[in-house]
Every structure is written in structure tokens, then in C-alpha cells.
Amino acid sequence: MRPVIKSRLFRLLQVPLLAYVGFCAFVGVCQRSLIYHPTHESESALIRDAGAEHCEPWRDAGHAMIGWKSARTAGQPAAPNRLVVFCGNAGSALDRAYYVRGFEHYVAGEKWEVYLFEYPGYGARAGRISESSFIDAGEKALESLAATDSRPIYLLGESLGSGLACALAERRPANVAGLFLLTPYARLGDVAAQQFSYLPARLMLRDKWDNVAALRACRGPVAMLIAGQDEVVTAAQGRILYEEYQGPKHLWTDPDAGHNAIDFSASAPWWHEVSDFLLGGAARRR
């Protein structure tokens, strides 16, 4: 090829190449705004709304609000098991009050006390939005619960929250009795690569959330519920995570549901079935 033709060809390719590199840089800088979609509201407004959801503030030892917990009437004994919920990437913790209704409906509230963890930077909680920030805050929350009393603590990770649930099970195994992962993924990098196939997504990703690696050394009971028509993380991602896990496990599939269309009605059978599996697993270990 003549030098003149080579030079012209290079100039022709230079513009789209620079545009692509610039687009990659832009996505790399903005990636957390593509992953995390928090809503914000004042603490007083959220406390007002929480009452209608049968929830009250969950505060740490320093009296800072770190989420919500199921409200108990005066004289009502504490449930023997605690469940900490880590929500998906959008909204805030109080939007997941259906977990309080669903699990407390099981045996008339005699089995579960439900906590809704608020991510830093979500709701009324200050803080930086990132994988490391979430894990640090989650570890402190588990430490606080473990210091309160000896009741077992189970974790529920919904969608993005499955990453934090798995990370805490890896880092704080003595504090985690079991996991329930709902519409989970195996690795966030794989989800990103699927959603943005035209980008080197795995290389660009700052928050890795590798659930397969996090669960590698765990052996507690893990329940998983996947949506058969999951258009966000895909059902295949959940199945990969399920197959990779080597401890006691059980899989539920809602075959016709999309990512945000799981049946959360109090009459759905999986509330009881998941509870029975997790608590039965704890009994078997004892």
C-alpha cells in the first residue's frame, strides 16, 4: 500500500477511534451513575412514611440511622431470627418494606425480625456510593447487630444487593447464618459485558461484585430465587452462581417473571419455603 494511501486511511480511522476512546472514558467516569440509582428524602419524611409500613428507624451505637427494622408492639417478644435485607440498585431501603410484610407474615411474625439496610448515599443516609463503602458500612452494621444479642443473623440480597450479601458472608462468616439471594448475578462484570457488549466493560468496571468468588469458602445454607424471564441480569447468571456454590442450597424459579416482577404478595408460597429451608439448615448444623 502506498504511503499516501496509508496516511489517508489512518486519518479516516483516527476520528472514529478517538470518538470511541472518548466514549469509553466518559462511560468509565460516569459508570457508577449507570449502576446505582438512589432516591433521596429527608430523615423526618422517611420516618413518617415508615410508620405506615410497620417499620421504625434502625440506628447504630452512635444513634446514626442506618436503615429500618420491623416495629414491635409493647410487650411483644423478639423473634428468634434476624434477617438483614440489602436492596437492589434503585430507590431506597424503605421501598422494600414488602420483605417485612412477607417474612413477618410467616408464622404470625414469630420467626423473623426484619432489618432493611440503607446504603450510604441512599435515602437520608450520607456517604459515598461504591462497593468498598457499602461493604464497610455493612460490616459495621453486622458488628452492631452481633453485639446486641446472640440471635442468628441471615442476609437477603436482592439483585445488586446479592453482591453485598455475598461479600459479607465471606468477610464475616461467624456473623452470617445463611443467605437468601433473589434475582442474583454471578459476577457484575459479566452482566456489564452483556449489557455493553461494544465496550471493554470488565476492564473498565471499578466495582467488581464477584459473587462466585465471595461464596467460594462459604458453607452455610444459601437459598436462591431467580426470575425465568430476567431481562436485567438474566436467569443464566443466577443459575451459574447456584451451580458454583458448593454448600447446602436450594433454587426456586419464577418462570414467567421478569427482573422486577417477582410475586411479593403475602400469599406467595416461597416466603414459607425459603424460611423453612434456611431455618432447617441452621437446625441441621446445630
LUMTIZA-170923 format. One line per field, with one value per residue (C-alpha): residue number from 1; x, y, z; residue in one letter. Coordinates in nm, 4 decimals, decimal comma, always signed. Layout:
BEGIN
i <- (NUM	...)
x <- (X	...)
y <- (Y	...)
z <- (Z	...)
aa <- (A	...)
END
This chain:
BEGIN
i <- (1	2	3	4	5	6	7	8	9	10	11	12	13	14	15	16	17	18	19	20	21	22	23	24	25	26	27	28	29	30	31	32	33	34	35	36	37	38	39	40	41	42	43	44	45	46	47	48	49	50	51	52	53	54	55	56	57	58	59	60	61	62	63	64	65	66	67	68	69	70	71	72	73	74	75	76	77	78	79	80	81	82	83	84	85	86	87	88	89	90	91	92	93	94	95	96	97	98	99	100	101	102	103	104	105	106	107	108	109	110	111	112	113	114	115	116	117	118	119	120	121	122	123	124	125	126	127	128	129	130	131	132	133	134	135	136	137	138	139	140	141	142	143	144	145	146	147	148	149	150	151	152	153	154	155	156	157	158	159	160	161	162	163	164	165	166	167	168	169	170	171	172	173	174	175	176	177	178	179	180	181	182	183	184	185	186	187	188	189	190	191	192	193	194	195	196	197	198	199	200	201	202	203	204	205	206	207	208	209	210	211	212	213	214	215	216	217	218	219	220	221	222	223	224	225	226	227	228	229	230	231	232	233	234	235	236	237	238	239	240	241	242	243	244	245	246	247	248	249	250	251	252	253	254	255	256	257	258	259	260	261	262	263	264	265	266	267	268	269	270	271	272	273	274	275	276	277	278	279	280	281	282	283	284	285	286)
x <- (+0,0000	+0,1374	+0,2417	-0,0150	-0,2983	-0,1791	-0,1772	-0,5296	-0,6547	-0,5044	-0,6709	-1,0059	-0,9769	-0,8435	-1,1712	-1,3928	-1,1118	-1,0736	-1,4522	-1,4668	-1,1854	-1,3585	-1,6879	-1,5151	-1,3577	-1,6948	-1,8663	-1,5745	-1,6115	-1,9921	-2,0183	-2,1463	-2,4361	-2,5236	-2,5113	-2,6595	-2,9913	-3,0648	-3,3581	-3,3181	-3,5547	-3,5243	-3,4987	-3,8139	-4,0157	-3,8916	-3,9714	-4,3242	-4,3586	-4,2049	-4,4910	-4,7351	-4,5053	-4,4874	-4,1199	-3,9107	-3,5576	-3,2631	-2,9819	-2,6233	-2,4427	-2,3778	-2,7511	-2,6985	-2,9818	-2,8541	-3,1861	-3,5190	-3,6463	-3,9819	-4,1723	-4,2729	-4,5649	-4,5051	-4,4557	-4,4183	-4,1248	-3,8388	-3,8364	-3,5618	-3,4039	-3,2882	-3,2919	-3,0970	-3,2158	-2,9806	-3,1917	-3,1395	-2,9700	-3,2703	-3,4799	-3,4035	-3,4344	-3,7853	-3,9124	-3,8521	-4,0980	-4,2664	-3,9953	-4,1131	-4,4718	-4,3795	-4,1441	-4,3349	-4,6483	-4,4704	-4,5919	-4,7506	-4,4159	-4,2800	-3,9710	-3,8214	-3,7238	-3,6500	-3,3949	-3,3775	-3,0203	-2,9759	-2,6768	-2,4507	-2,5716	-2,9277	-3,2442	-3,1466	-2,8085	-2,4922	-2,1887	-2,0065	-2,1651	-1,9186	-1,8518	-1,5937	-1,8188	-2,1133	-1,9031	-1,7513	-2,0945	-2,2384	-1,9641	-2,0260	-2,3995	-2,3389	-2,0968	-2,3615	-2,6287	-2,3954	-2,3044	-2,6720	-2,7538	-2,6744	-2,9752	-2,8658	-2,8379	-2,9402	-2,8816	-3,1100	-2,9515	-3,1832	-3,0283	-2,7322	-2,7661	-2,6713	-2,3174	-2,3095	-2,4757	-2,2155	-1,9262	-2,0349	-2,0795	-1,7175	-1,5815	-1,7977	-1,8743	-1,9143	-2,1983	-2,3880	-2,6080	-2,7368	-2,8221	-3,1252	-3,0303	-3,3131	-3,2519	-2,8764	-2,5861	-2,2617	-2,0297	-2,1267	-1,8555	-2,0394	-2,3646	-2,1902	-2,0241	-2,3629	-2,5368	-2,2497	-2,1051	-1,9465	-1,7264	-1,4394	-1,6770	-1,4945	-1,1722	-1,3469	-1,5558	-1,4493	-1,6998	-1,6478	-1,9098	-1,7866	-2,0380	-1,8834	-1,5504	-1,7141	-1,9064	-1,6175	-1,5256	-1,8807	-2,0673	-2,3854	-2,7336	-2,7988	-3,1473	-3,1853	-3,4889	-3,4430	-3,6795	-3,7150	-3,7551	-3,4964	-3,4104	-3,1519	-2,9066	-3,0638	-3,1687	-2,8462	-2,6416	-2,8391	-2,8006	-2,4234	-2,3990	-2,6183	-2,4125	-2,0841	-2,1869	-2,0724	-2,2628	-2,6253	-2,8517	-3,1959	-3,3193	-3,6625	-3,7590	-4,0485	-4,0615	-4,2742	-4,1362	-3,9084	-3,6360	-3,8765	-4,1871	-4,1350	-4,4539	-4,4151	-4,7723	-4,8001	-4,9699	-4,6739	-4,5508	-4,1810	-4,1866	-4,2610	-4,0439	-3,7359	-3,7830	-3,8185	-3,5053	-3,2861	-3,4022	-3,3951	-3,0374	-2,9444	-3,1031	-2,9099	-2,5791	-2,6516)
y <- (+0,0000	+0,3416	+0,5772	+0,8385	+0,5841	+0,4655	+0,8211	+0,8864	+0,5599	+0,6445	+0,9869	+0,8262	+0,5799	+0,8349	+1,0199	+0,7184	+0,5696	+0,8874	+0,9105	+0,5535	+0,6133	+0,9306	+0,7468	+0,4733	+0,7396	+0,9093	+0,5818	+0,4966	+0,8240	+0,8004	+0,4253	+0,4453	+0,6640	+0,3851	+0,1182	+0,2918	+0,4800	+0,6070	+0,8192	+1,0763	+1,2123	+1,3797	+1,1616	+1,3131	+1,2416	+0,8820	+0,8266	+0,9484	+0,7078	+0,4203	+0,4173	+0,3223	+0,0324	-0,1005	-0,0004	+0,2093	+0,3531	+0,1167	+0,3065	+0,2106	+0,2512	+0,6179	+0,6741	+0,7300	+0,5899	+0,3054	+0,1662	+0,0378	-0,2509	-0,4112	-0,2373	-0,4421	-0,3654	-0,3144	-0,6458	-0,8425	-1,0850	-1,0547	-1,3067	-1,5701	-1,4941	-1,1709	-1,1041	-0,8131	-0,7027	-0,5480	-0,3981	-0,3594	-0,0645	+0,1713	+0,3583	+0,3247	+0,0657	+0,1639	+0,0784	-0,2863	-0,2937	-0,5858	-0,8056	-0,7020	-0,7884	-1,1143	-1,2669	-1,1459	-1,2989	-1,6334	-1,7983	-1,4666	-1,2935	-1,5482	-1,6416	-1,3265	-0,9772	-0,7934	-0,5142	-0,3021	-0,1798	+0,1665	+0,2030	+0,5054	+0,7745	+0,6369	+0,7641	+1,0077	+0,8451	+1,0354	+0,8642	+0,7653	+0,5230	+0,2449	-0,1236	-0,0563	+0,1966	-0,0449	-0,3331	-0,1201	+0,0050	-0,3468	-0,4902	-0,2236	-0,2960	-0,6680	-0,5906	-0,3738	-0,6457	-0,9174	-0,7057	-0,6550	-1,0222	-1,3749	-1,4388	-1,5720	-1,3255	-1,4139	-1,1956	-1,1280	-0,9835	-0,8539	-0,8049	-0,5680	-0,6362	-1,0003	-0,8669	-0,7124	-1,0158	-1,2483	-1,0158	-1,0012	-1,3787	-1,4061	-1,1422	-1,2067	-1,5820	-1,6002	-1,3468	-1,4909	-1,7976	-1,8190	-1,6319	-1,5719	-1,4321	-1,3001	-1,2356	-1,2582	-1,2499	-1,4453	-1,1533	-0,7929	-0,7804	-1,0467	-0,8506	-0,5327	-0,7133	-0,8436	-0,5049	-0,3116	-0,5614	-0,2797	-0,1747	-0,3458	-0,3465	-0,5989	-0,3972	-0,0662	-0,1783	-0,0309	-0,2145	-0,5836	-0,7541	-1,1073	-1,3329	-1,6588	-1,5713	-1,4369	-1,7610	-1,9924	-2,0532	-2,0316	-2,3437	-2,2124	-2,2618	-2,0499	-2,0101	-1,8530	-1,7259	-1,6341	-1,4819	-1,7021	-1,4009	-1,1798	-0,9090	-0,7321	-0,9862	-1,2885	-1,6175	-1,7723	-1,5575	-1,6875	-2,0463	-2,0049	-1,8769	-2,1617	-2,4288	-2,2812	-2,2798	-2,5948	-2,5696	-2,6611	-2,4831	-2,4709	-2,2962	-2,1508	-2,0196	-1,7893	-1,8979	-1,6157	-1,3278	-1,0512	-0,8994	-0,6619	-0,8807	-1,1423	-1,2248	-1,0465	-1,0989	-1,2329	-1,5454	-1,6418	-1,9841	-1,9045	-1,6954	-2,0108	-2,2386	-2,0173	-1,9695	-2,3437	-2,4162	-2,1564	-2,2365	-2,6091	-2,5731	-2,3984	-2,6774	-2,9397	-2,7589	-2,7471)
z <- (+0,0000	-0,0957	+0,1867	+0,0737	+0,0905	+0,4309	+0,5595	+0,4303	+0,5757	+0,9123	+0,9091	+0,8226	+1,1104	+1,3558	+1,4062	+1,4938	+1,7034	+1,9061	+1,9395	+2,0696	+2,3190	+2,4342	+2,4754	+2,6791	+2,9008	+2,9503	+3,0463	+3,2751	+3,4625	+3,4836	+3,5422	+3,8998	+3,7891	+3,5433	+3,8161	+4,1202	+4,1116	+4,4628	+4,5715	+4,8484	+5,1089	+5,4469	+5,7557	+5,9032	+5,5888	+5,5767	+5,9445	+5,8762	+5,5821	+5,7790	+6,0265	+5,7524	+5,6605	+6,0191	+6,0339	+6,2692	+6,2405	+6,2763	+6,4447	+6,5203	+6,8524	+6,7711	+6,7111	+6,3387	+6,1269	+5,9097	+5,7909	+5,9154	+6,1207	+6,1763	+6,4537	+6,7565	+6,9825	+7,3539	+7,5293	+7,2053	+7,2370	+6,9914	+6,7065	+6,7384	+6,3970	+6,2343	+5,8597	+5,7089	+5,3635	+5,1068	+4,8294	+4,4564	+4,2913	+4,2678	+4,5225	+4,8929	+5,1682	+5,2760	+4,9275	+5,0278	+5,3163	+5,1379	+5,2901	+5,6356	+5,5460	+5,3725	+5,6284	+5,9314	+5,7815	+5,8204	+6,1438	+6,2514	+6,2977	+6,5412	+6,3369	+6,1790	+6,2803	+5,9547	+5,9059	+5,5890	+5,5426	+5,3864	+5,1576	+5,2083	+4,9697	+4,9594	+5,1290	+5,4050	+5,4662	+5,3798	+5,2328	+4,9191	+4,6747	+4,5950	+4,6548	+4,9263	+5,1027	+5,1035	+5,2368	+5,5113	+5,6198	+5,6004	+5,8196	+6,0823	+6,0760	+6,1325	+6,4148	+6,5760	+6,5485	+6,6732	+6,9758	+7,0626	+7,1281	+7,0117	+6,7846	+6,4422	+6,1540	+5,7985	+5,4939	+5,1986	+4,8852	+4,6133	+4,2677	+4,3224	+4,6947	+4,6372	+4,5931	+4,9391	+5,0992	+4,9469	+5,0360	+5,3996	+5,4146	+5,3012	+5,5395	+5,8467	+5,8388	+6,2157	+6,1975	+5,8989	+5,9496	+5,5913	+5,2728	+5,0551	+4,7120	+4,4965	+4,1221	+4,1853	+3,9405	+3,9317	+3,8515	+3,7851	+3,5185	+3,3191	+3,3455	+3,2306	+2,9402	+2,8309	+2,8597	+2,6995	+2,4540	+2,2499	+2,5459	+2,7346	+3,0317	+3,2505	+3,2304	+3,2949	+3,5929	+3,9264	+4,1470	+4,0673	+4,2921	+4,2197	+4,3968	+4,2783	+4,4376	+4,7545	+4,8161	+4,7379	+5,1022	+5,2423	+5,3501	+5,5121	+5,3627	+5,0529	+4,9058	+4,5611	+4,3742	+4,0077	+3,7520	+3,4471	+3,2144	+3,3850	+3,1318	+3,3533	+3,4986	+3,3169	+3,4713	+3,3406	+3,5796	+3,8760	+3,7625	+3,7245	+4,0816	+4,2059	+4,0287	+4,1524	+4,5174	+4,6971	+5,0251	+5,1111	+4,8650	+4,7124	+4,3989	+4,3290	+3,9845	+3,8979	+3,5309	+3,3897	+3,5971	+3,4780	+3,6946	+3,8696	+3,8555	+4,1294	+4,3193	+4,6551	+4,7708	+5,1250	+4,9866	+4,7642	+4,8823	+4,8601	+5,1822	+5,3807	+5,1692	+5,1873	+5,5619	+5,6194	+5,4157	+5,5891	+5,9409	+5,8751	+5,7562	+6,0786	+6,2814	+6,0861	+6,1518	+6,5254)
aa <- (M	R	P	V	I	K	S	R	L	F	R	L	L	Q	V	P	L	L	A	Y	V	G	F	C	A	F	V	G	V	C	Q	R	S	L	I	Y	H	P	T	H	E	S	E	S	A	L	I	R	D	A	G	A	E	H	C	E	P	W	R	D	A	G	H	A	M	I	G	W	K	S	A	R	T	A	G	Q	P	A	A	P	N	R	L	V	V	F	C	G	N	A	G	S	A	L	D	R	A	Y	Y	V	R	G	F	E	H	Y	V	A	G	E	K	W	E	V	Y	L	F	E	Y	P	G	Y	G	A	R	A	G	R	I	S	E	S	S	F	I	D	A	G	E	K	A	L	E	S	L	A	A	T	D	S	R	P	I	Y	L	L	G	E	S	L	G	S	G	L	A	C	A	L	A	E	R	R	P	A	N	V	A	G	L	F	L	L	T	P	Y	A	R	L	G	D	V	A	A	Q	Q	F	S	Y	L	P	A	R	L	M	L	R	D	K	W	D	N	V	A	A	L	R	A	C	R	G	P	V	A	M	L	I	A	G	Q	D	E	V	V	T	A	A	Q	G	R	I	L	Y	E	E	Y	Q	G	P	K	H	L	W	T	D	P	D	A	G	H	N	A	I	D	F	S	A	S	A	P	W	W	H	E	V	S	D	F	L	L	G	G	A	A	R	R	R)
END
